[in-house]
Amino acid sequence: MRVSDEQETLVGYASETLEVYVDRTRSGRSDFHEDFAGRHAVPLETAENRLDLHIYVDRSSIEVFFNHGQVVITDLIFPDAESRGLEIFTAEEQITLFSLELYTLK
């Protein structure tokens, strides 16, 4: 979410630790406090190896609902205006994307 060559905010599932996360260590401006940049994770076991995500992103925040709100992570982010890309990838495992819907929020 909010990806550019220099910045990124990552949302994911770590199967080895059974946790979901939002990683804002490279999400943009964070020099105002030494603890701001970081990775926030919460344990979550998946049912039938499926994970449902609803992700809302605006200019300065990201909110992720995992498995219909079973876990929610909300974070402030301060990316540069040109960090507007979106990428979906897997680091090691093969995944199946069952559906993807994108909406512009007003």
Buried (B, 14 or more C-beta within 10 A) or exposed (E): BBBBEEBBBBBBBBEEEEBBBBBBEBBBEBEEEEEBBBEBBEEBEBEEEEBBBEBEBEEEEBBBBBBEEEBEBEBEBBBEEEBEEEEEEEEEEEEEEEEEEEEEEE
